[in-house]
Structures are given as structure tokens and as C-alpha cells.
Amino acid sequence: MNNDLKDRTKKFALAIIDVVEKLPNTIPGRAIGNQLVRSGTSVASNYRAASRGRSDKEFVAKLGVVIEEADESELWLELIHEKKWADVEIYIKEAKELTAIFVSIVLKMKNRN
């Protein structure tokens, strides 16, 4: 497991929790917050699960989930930004970077085989 990515995804999860705690206590705020906290924390937990994969194929499959969750987090963050509920541009950037990193890892693994 890449400890830098382990730490980075964990920091992303913690930042997402902080963002969600500041969202408005409205039906849309709670709905988006629930979705974001699930996807944002899932990036870290699924990366850890991928790192324990028993084969390259399992590792790549689990990283697919990480990519989906990071991309989904980006969507929820964009909605929060566009609603002007919180300043989340730095987290949108991080979600994009994490997605790109994991896509790159998957492509390298697939090209290796």
C-alpha cells in the first residue's frame, strides 16, 4: 500500500466530514451531505480494501470503486460550490487529482498484464 495515498485519502475523508458538518440543515443540504459523506469517506476505505487485494485483478477492480467514489464526491462538491453553501474549490481539485491518480494506476496495471 502506498502510505502517501493512504494518508491523502484519509485526509480527504476528514475534510469531507468537515464540509458536511457545515452544510445547511435543509432537505437538500442533508441529502447532499449524506451522499457526499458516503462517497468521500469511501475513497479512503476502498483504497485500503484495494491495497489488501489478493491479486492484481482484484486490486484493479477495487480501485474501480475508488475512482467511482472520488468522481461522485467531485459532483457533490460541485453542487455545494454552485449553491454557494461552502468554499470547496480545494476539495473539488483534490477529488479530481485523486480520480486522475487512481485512473493512472489502473491503466498502468492493465497495460502491464
OpenMM code with the backbone's topology and positions (N, CA, C; nanometers):
from openmm import Vec3, app, unit

residues = "MET ASN ASN ASP LEU LYS ASP ARG THR LYS LYS PHE ALA LEU ALA ILE ILE ASP VAL VAL GLU LYS LEU PRO ASN THR ILE PRO GLY ARG ALA ILE GLY ASN GLN LEU VAL ARG SER GLY THR SER VAL ALA SER ASN TYR ARG ALA ALA SER ARG GLY ARG SER ASP LYS GLU PHE VAL ALA LYS LEU GLY VAL VAL ILE GLU GLU ALA ASP GLU SER GLU LEU TRP LEU GLU LEU ILE HIS GLU LYS LYS TRP ALA ASP VAL GLU ILE TYR ILE LYS GLU ALA LYS GLU LEU THR ALA ILE PHE VAL SER ILE VAL LEU LYS MET LYS ASN ARG ASN".split()
positions = [
    Vec3(0.0853, -0.1185, 0.0000),
    Vec3(0.0000, 0.0000, 0.0000),
    Vec3(0.0890, 0.1236, 0.0000),
    Vec3(0.0543, 0.2166, -0.0820),
    Vec3(0.1246, 0.3439, -0.0872),
    Vec3(0.0780, 0.4282, 0.0317),
    Vec3(0.1679, 0.4480, 0.1288),
    Vec3(0.1297, 0.5210, 0.2502),
    Vec3(0.0935, 0.6658, 0.2220),
    Vec3(0.1563, 0.7261, 0.1189),
    Vec3(0.1193, 0.8632, 0.0834),
    Vec3(-0.0264, 0.8690, 0.0390),
    Vec3(-0.0688, 0.7742, -0.0433),
    Vec3(-0.2080, 0.7713, -0.0874),
    Vec3(-0.3012, 0.7330, 0.0268),
    Vec3(-0.2559, 0.6462, 0.1140),
    Vec3(-0.3360, 0.6101, 0.2314),
    Vec3(-0.3627, 0.7350, 0.3156),
    Vec3(-0.2586, 0.8115, 0.3415),
    Vec3(-0.2733, 0.9346, 0.4199),
    Vec3(-0.3557, 1.0392, 0.3455),
    Vec3(-0.3311, 1.0505, 0.2163),
    Vec3(-0.4006, 1.1523, 0.1371),
    Vec3(-0.5502, 1.1238, 0.1291),
    Vec3(-0.5874, 0.9977, 0.1095),
    Vec3(-0.7296, 0.9649, 0.1027),
    Vec3(-0.7959, 0.9803, 0.2393),
    Vec3(-0.7221, 0.9522, 0.3451),
    Vec3(-0.7763, 0.9711, 0.4801),
    Vec3(-0.7980, 1.1195, 0.5084),
    Vec3(-0.7024, 1.2036, 0.4689),
    Vec3(-0.7175, 1.3491, 0.4868),
    Vec3(-0.8362, 1.4011, 0.4064),
    Vec3(-0.8555, 1.3459, 0.2861),
    Vec3(-0.9702, 1.3844, 0.2046),
    Vec3(-1.0994, 1.3482, 0.2775),
    Vec3(-1.1051, 1.2285, 0.3335),
    Vec3(-1.2245, 1.1847, 0.4077),
    Vec3(-1.2526, 1.2787, 0.5253),
    Vec3(-1.1505, 1.3144, 0.5995),
    Vec3(-1.1688, 1.4047, 0.7134),
    Vec3(-1.2153, 1.5432, 0.6679),
    Vec3(-1.1607, 1.5907, 0.5570),
    Vec3(-1.2027, 1.7213, 0.5037),
    Vec3(-1.3489, 1.7163, 0.4610),
    Vec3(-1.3890, 1.6064, 0.4008),
    Vec3(-1.5277, 1.5902, 0.3575),
    Vec3(-1.6214, 1.5936, 0.4785),
    Vec3(-1.5830, 1.5277, 0.5848),
    Vec3(-1.6640, 1.5293, 0.7069),
    Vec3(-1.6794, 1.6730, 0.7558),
    Vec3(-1.5693, 1.7487, 0.7549),
    Vec3(-1.5753, 1.8893, 0.7969),
    Vec3(-1.6709, 1.9697, 0.7090),
    Vec3(-1.6651, 1.9484, 0.5778),
    Vec3(-1.7548, 2.0197, 0.4852),
    Vec3(-1.8997, 1.9859, 0.5155),
    Vec3(-1.9284, 1.8587, 0.5307),
    Vec3(-2.0669, 1.8140, 0.5526),
    Vec3(-2.1224, 1.8714, 0.6823),
    Vec3(-2.0388, 1.8823, 0.7841),
    Vec3(-2.0848, 1.9380, 0.9117),
    Vec3(-2.1276, 2.0838, 0.8997),
    Vec3(-2.0834, 2.1521, 0.7950),
    Vec3(-2.1146, 2.2943, 0.7762),
    Vec3(-2.2290, 2.3185, 0.6779),
    Vec3(-2.2824, 2.2143, 0.6188),
    Vec3(-2.3896, 2.2313, 0.5208),
    Vec3(-2.5187, 2.2734, 0.5897),
    Vec3(-2.6065, 2.3403, 0.5163),
    Vec3(-2.7325, 2.3848, 0.5775),
    Vec3(-2.8192, 2.2670, 0.6209),
    Vec3(-2.8904, 2.2865, 0.7292),
    Vec3(-2.9792, 2.1831, 0.7811),
    Vec3(-3.1153, 2.1960, 0.7105),
    Vec3(-3.1111, 2.1698, 0.5793),
    Vec3(-3.2308, 2.1722, 0.4955),
    Vec3(-3.2432, 2.0356, 0.4295),
    Vec3(-3.3551, 2.0090, 0.3679),
    Vec3(-3.3704, 1.8787, 0.3000),
    Vec3(-3.2605, 1.8591, 0.1954),
    Vec3(-3.2374, 1.9566, 0.1045),
    Vec3(-3.1300, 1.9354, 0.0074),
    Vec3(-2.9907, 1.9314, 0.0721),
    Vec3(-2.9679, 2.0149, 0.1714),
    Vec3(-2.8383, 2.0152, 0.2393),
    Vec3(-2.8077, 1.8816, 0.3043),
    Vec3(-2.9075, 1.8262, 0.3716),
    Vec3(-2.8885, 1.6951, 0.4356),
    Vec3(-2.8722, 1.5844, 0.3320),
    Vec3(-2.9509, 1.5901, 0.2242),
    Vec3(-2.9443, 1.4856, 0.1213),
    Vec3(-2.8064, 1.4847, 0.0544),
    Vec3(-2.7603, 1.6017, 0.0151),
    Vec3(-2.6291, 1.6101, -0.0496),
    Vec3(-2.5191, 1.5765, 0.0504),
    Vec3(-2.5335, 1.6230, 0.1724),
    Vec3(-2.4361, 1.5901, 0.2759),
    Vec3(-2.4243, 1.4406, 0.2996),
    Vec3(-2.5385, 1.3730, 0.3051),
    Vec3(-2.5363, 1.2270, 0.3238),
    Vec3(-2.4641, 1.1583, 0.2084),
    Vec3(-2.4947, 1.2000, 0.0871),
    Vec3(-2.4297, 1.1401, -0.0296),
    Vec3(-2.2794, 1.1676, -0.0284),
    Vec3(-2.2429, 1.2926, 0.0011),
    Vec3(-2.1017, 1.3305, -0.0004),
    Vec3(-2.0225, 1.2590, 0.1082),
    Vec3(-2.0778, 1.2494, 0.2272),
    Vec3(-2.0020, 1.1833, 0.3339),
    Vec3(-1.9817, 1.0350, 0.3015),
    Vec3(-2.0786, 0.9742, 0.2358),
    Vec3(-2.0622, 0.8335, 0.1962),
    Vec3(-1.9542, 0.8176, 0.0894),
    Vec3(-1.9647, 0.8986, -0.0162),
    Vec3(-1.8678, 0.8838, -0.1254),
    Vec3(-1.7283, 0.9304, -0.0846),
    Vec3(-1.7211, 1.0421, -0.0123),
    Vec3(-1.5908, 1.0973, 0.0250),
    Vec3(-1.5114, 1.0098, 0.1201),
    Vec3(-1.5803, 0.9491, 0.2155),
    Vec3(-1.5095, 0.8593, 0.3079),
    Vec3(-1.4835, 0.7232, 0.2433),
    Vec3(-1.5657, 0.6886, 0.1459),
    Vec3(-1.5491, 0.5618, 0.0755),
    Vec3(-1.4204, 0.5577, -0.0060),
    Vec3(-1.3733, 0.6735, -0.0501),
    Vec3(-1.2473, 0.6777, -0.1248),
    Vec3(-1.1361, 0.6158, -0.0390),
    Vec3(-1.1276, 0.6582, 0.0855),
    Vec3(-1.0233, 0.6075, 0.1752),
    Vec3(-1.0448, 0.4610, 0.2111),
    Vec3(-1.1666, 0.4254, 0.2457),
    Vec3(-1.1903, 0.2875, 0.2893),
    Vec3(-1.1722, 0.1884, 0.1745),
    Vec3(-1.2149, 0.2256, 0.0553),
    Vec3(-1.1986, 0.1344, -0.0577),
    Vec3(-1.0554, 0.1282, -0.1072),
    Vec3(-0.9791, 0.2366, -0.0907),
    Vec3(-0.8369, 0.2291, -0.1239),
    Vec3(-0.7669, 0.1300, -0.0307),
    Vec3(-0.8019, 0.1362, 0.0957),
    Vec3(-0.7436, 0.0391, 0.1901),
    Vec3(-0.7818, -0.1039, 0.1530),
    Vec3(-0.9081, -0.1226, 0.1154),
    Vec3(-0.9525, -0.2561, 0.0750),
    Vec3(-0.8788, -0.3021, -0.0508),
    Vec3(-0.8607, -0.2118, -0.1447),
    Vec3(-0.7892, -0.2464, -0.2678),
    Vec3(-0.6464, -0.2892, -0.2366),
    Vec3(-0.5862, -0.2202, -0.1422),
    Vec3(-0.4473, -0.2499, -0.1069),
    Vec3(-0.4306, -0.3881, -0.0449),
    Vec3(-0.5393, -0.4431, 0.0031),
    Vec3(-0.5353, -0.5778, 0.0595),
    Vec3(-0.5784, -0.6827, -0.0427),
    Vec3(-0.5950, -0.6403, -0.1670),
    Vec3(-0.6381, -0.7326, -0.2722),
    Vec3(-0.5431, -0.8504, -0.2846),
    Vec3(-0.5994, -0.9643, -0.3150),
    Vec3(-0.5200, -1.0867, -0.3229),
    Vec3(-0.4550, -1.1060, -0.4594),
    Vec3(-0.4950, -1.0264, -0.5566),
    Vec3(-0.4380, -1.0386, -0.6906),
    Vec3(-0.4428, -0.9026, -0.7580),
    Vec3(-0.3690, -0.8899, -0.8683),
    Vec3(-0.3737, -0.7654, -0.9452),
    Vec3(-0.5143, -0.7392, -0.9962),
    Vec3(-0.5837, -0.8439, -1.0379),
    Vec3(-0.7198, -0.8296, -1.0901),
    Vec3(-0.8134, -0.7749, -0.9823),
    Vec3(-0.8024, -0.8272, -0.8615),
    Vec3(-0.8850, -0.7793, -0.7508),
    Vec3(-0.8483, -0.6355, -0.7148),
    Vec3(-0.7192, -0.6041, -0.7146),
    Vec3(-0.6718, -0.4689, -0.6862),
    Vec3(-0.7318, -0.3693, -0.7859),
    Vec3(-0.7252, -0.4020, -0.9139),
    Vec3(-0.7780, -0.3141, -1.0186),
    Vec3(-0.9295, -0.2981, -1.0040),
    Vec3(-0.9985, -0.4061, -0.9751),
    Vec3(-1.1442, -0.3998, -0.9599),
    Vec3(-1.1826, -0.3084, -0.8433),
    Vec3(-1.1126, -0.3218, -0.7327),
    Vec3(-1.1440, -0.2391, -0.6160),
    Vec3(-1.1053, -0.0931, -0.6387),
    Vec3(-0.9993, -0.0706, -0.7158),
    Vec3(-0.9644, 0.0672, -0.7479),
    Vec3(-1.0716, 0.1303, -0.8365),
    Vec3(-1.1414, 0.0483, -0.9136),
    Vec3(-1.2540, 0.0991, -0.9921),
    Vec3(-1.3582, 0.1632, -0.9024),
    Vec3(-1.3826, 0.1039, -0.7885),
    Vec3(-1.4772, 0.1606, -0.6916),
    Vec3(-1.4231, 0.2924, -0.6369),
    Vec3(-1.2937, 0.2970, -0.6084),
    Vec3(-1.2314, 0.4196, -0.5576),
    Vec3(-1.2500, 0.5325, -0.6593),
    Vec3(-1.2286, 0.5020, -0.7859),
    Vec3(-1.2444, 0.6021, -0.8919),
    Vec3(-1.3883, 0.6523, -0.8966),
    Vec3(-1.4833, 0.5608, -0.8919),
    Vec3(-1.6250, 0.5999, -0.8938),
    Vec3(-1.6598, 0.6895, -0.7762),
    Vec3(-1.6112, 0.6559, -0.6588),
    Vec3(-1.6435, 0.7329, -0.5386),
    Vec3(-1.5779, 0.8709, -0.5406),
    Vec3(-1.4552, 0.8797, -0.5891),
    Vec3(-1.3884, 1.0095, -0.5985),
    Vec3(-1.4604, 1.0990, -0.6990),
    Vec3(-1.5016, 1.0403, -0.8107),
    Vec3(-1.5740, 1.1162, -0.9117),
    Vec3(-1.7107, 1.1610, -0.8591),
    Vec3(-1.7785, 1.0737, -0.7880),
    Vec3(-1.9073, 1.1104, -0.7287),
    Vec3(-1.8895, 1.2224, -0.6263),
    Vec3(-1.7843, 1.2142, -0.5473),
    Vec3(-1.7560, 1.3198, -0.4495),
    Vec3(-1.7375, 1.4532, -0.5198),
    Vec3(-1.6698, 1.4497, -0.6328),
    Vec3(-1.6497, 1.5725, -0.7098),
    Vec3(-1.7841, 1.6340, -0.7493),
    Vec3(-1.8778, 1.5517, -0.7918),
    Vec3(-2.0102, 1.6026, -0.8290),
    Vec3(-2.0777, 1.6721, -0.7111),
    Vec3(-2.0831, 1.6066, -0.5956),
    Vec3(-2.1495, 1.6656, -0.4786),
    Vec3(-2.0804, 1.7947, -0.4378),
    Vec3(-1.9478, 1.7974, -0.4450),
    Vec3(-1.8736, 1.9190, -0.4115),
    Vec3(-1.9043, 2.0312, -0.5102),
    Vec3(-1.9174, 1.9972, -0.6372),
    Vec3(-1.9535, 2.0981, -0.7373),
    Vec3(-2.0915, 2.1576, -0.7079),
    Vec3(-2.1849, 2.0731, -0.6678),
    Vec3(-2.3180, 2.1229, -0.6340),
    Vec3(-2.3122, 2.2163, -0.5132),
    Vec3(-2.2353, 2.1791, -0.4141),
    Vec3(-2.2184, 2.2638, -0.2953),
    Vec3(-2.1569, 2.3973, -0.3347),
    Vec3(-2.0572, 2.3914, -0.4209),
    Vec3(-1.9923, 2.5143, -0.4684),
    Vec3(-2.0907, 2.6024, -0.5448),
    Vec3(-2.1653, 2.5414, -0.6356),
    Vec3(-2.2591, 2.6189, -0.7179),
    Vec3(-2.3756, 2.6752, -0.6361),
    Vec3(-2.4129, 2.6081, -0.5288),
    Vec3(-2.5160, 2.6600, -0.4374),
    Vec3(-2.4578, 2.7644, -0.3412),
    Vec3(-2.3248, 2.7763, -0.3412),
    Vec3(-2.2541, 2.8706, -0.2537),
    Vec3(-2.2768, 2.8390, -0.1050),
    Vec3(-2.2875, 2.7105, -0.0756),
    Vec3(-2.3047, 2.6682, 0.0626),
    Vec3(-2.1727, 2.6680, 0.1392),
    Vec3(-2.0628, 2.6450, 0.0677),
    Vec3(-1.9318, 2.6390, 0.1333),
    Vec3(-1.8237, 2.6591, 0.0277),
    Vec3(-1.7074, 2.7018, 0.0725),
    Vec3(-1.5918, 2.7170, -0.0159),
    Vec3(-1.5234, 2.5805, -0.0258),
    Vec3(-1.5464, 2.5131, -0.1356),
    Vec3(-1.4975, 2.3754, -0.1504),
    Vec3(-1.4083, 2.3566, -0.2724),
    Vec3(-1.3643, 2.4665, -0.3326),
    Vec3(-1.2846, 2.4535, -0.4551),
    Vec3(-1.1604, 2.3673, -0.4354),
    Vec3(-1.0952, 2.3798, -0.3212),
    Vec3(-0.9747, 2.2996, -0.2948),
    Vec3(-1.0082, 2.1502, -0.2901),
    Vec3(-1.1272, 2.1172, -0.2425),
    Vec3(-1.1671, 1.9764, -0.2337),
    Vec3(-1.2130, 1.9231, -0.3690),
    Vec3(-1.2694, 2.0099, -0.4513),
    Vec3(-1.3011, 1.9699, -0.5885),
    Vec3(-1.1716, 1.9344, -0.6604),
    Vec3(-1.0710, 2.0190, -0.6431),
    Vec3(-0.9395, 1.9938, -0.7048),
    Vec3(-0.8812, 1.8619, -0.6543),
    Vec3(-0.8913, 1.8367, -0.5256),
    Vec3(-0.8377, 1.7132, -0.4686),
    Vec3(-0.9135, 1.5917, -0.5215),
    Vec3(-1.0449, 1.6009, -0.5331),
    Vec3(-1.1232, 1.4891, -0.5875),
    Vec3(-1.0798, 1.4586, -0.7307),
    Vec3(-1.0579, 1.5637, -0.8095),
    Vec3(-1.0120, 1.5448, -0.9480),
    Vec3(-0.8742, 1.4803, -0.9509),
    Vec3(-0.7844, 1.5281, -0.8654),
    Vec3(-0.6489, 1.4729, -0.8612),
    Vec3(-0.6495, 1.3268, -0.8175),
    Vec3(-0.7272, 1.2950, -0.7157),
    Vec3(-0.7356, 1.1560, -0.6707),
    Vec3(-0.7912, 1.0664, -0.7815),
    Vec3(-0.8945, 1.1136, -0.8492),
    Vec3(-0.9512, 1.0362, -0.9600),
    Vec3(-0.8434, 1.0106, -1.0648),
    Vec3(-0.7704, 1.1145, -1.1026),
    Vec3(-0.6662, 1.1004, -1.2046),
    Vec3(-0.5556, 1.0048, -1.1605),
    Vec3(-0.5161, 1.0128, -1.0353),
    Vec3(-0.4115, 0.9242, -0.9833),
    Vec3(-0.4560, 0.7790, -0.9932),
    Vec3(-0.5782, 0.7511, -0.9485),
    Vec3(-0.6243, 0.6123, -0.9476),
    Vec3(-0.6518, 0.5598, -1.0880),
    Vec3(-0.6993, 0.6462, -1.1771),
    Vec3(-0.7158, 0.6053, -1.3176),
    Vec3(-0.5794, 0.5683, -1.3748),
    Vec3(-0.4793, 0.6495, -1.3465),
    Vec3(-0.3441, 0.6227, -1.3954),
    Vec3(-0.2906, 0.4893, -1.3434),
    Vec3(-0.3124, 0.4612, -1.2165),
    Vec3(-0.2676, 0.3344, -1.1582),
    Vec3(-0.3360, 0.2171, -1.2279),
    Vec3(-0.4669, 0.2286, -1.2480),
    Vec3(-0.5415, 0.1206, -1.3132),
    Vec3(-0.4905, 0.0993, -1.4554),
    Vec3(-0.4694, 0.2061, -1.5293),
    Vec3(-0.4209, 0.1926, -1.6672),
    Vec3(-0.2832, 0.1276, -1.6715),
    Vec3(-0.1962, 0.1656, -1.5783),
    Vec3(-0.0626, 0.1040, -1.5724),
    Vec3(-0.0728, -0.0443, -1.5402),
    Vec3(-0.1617, -0.0784, -1.4475),
    Vec3(-0.1779, -0.2200, -1.4108),
    Vec3(-0.2325, -0.2999, -1.5292),
    Vec3(-0.3296, -0.2433, -1.6005),
    Vec3(-0.3871, -0.3146, -1.7147),
    Vec3(-0.2875, -0.3295, -1.8291),
    Vec3(-0.2060, -0.2276, -1.8505),
    Vec3(-0.1048, -0.2337, -1.9573),
    Vec3(0.0092, -0.3274, -1.9237),
    Vec3(0.0299, -0.3496, -1.7962),
    Vec3(0.1371, -0.4393, -1.7506),
    Vec3(0.1023, -0.5840, -1.7796),
    Vec3(-0.0258, -0.6138, -1.7792),
    Vec3(-0.0694, -0.7541, -1.7973),
    Vec3(-0.0928, -0.7899, -1.9400),
] * unit.nanometer
topology = app.Topology()
chain = topology.addChain("A")
for resn in residues:
    res = topology.addResidue(resn, chain)
    for name in ("N", "CA", "C"):
        topology.addAtom(name, app.Element.getBySymbol(name[0]), res)
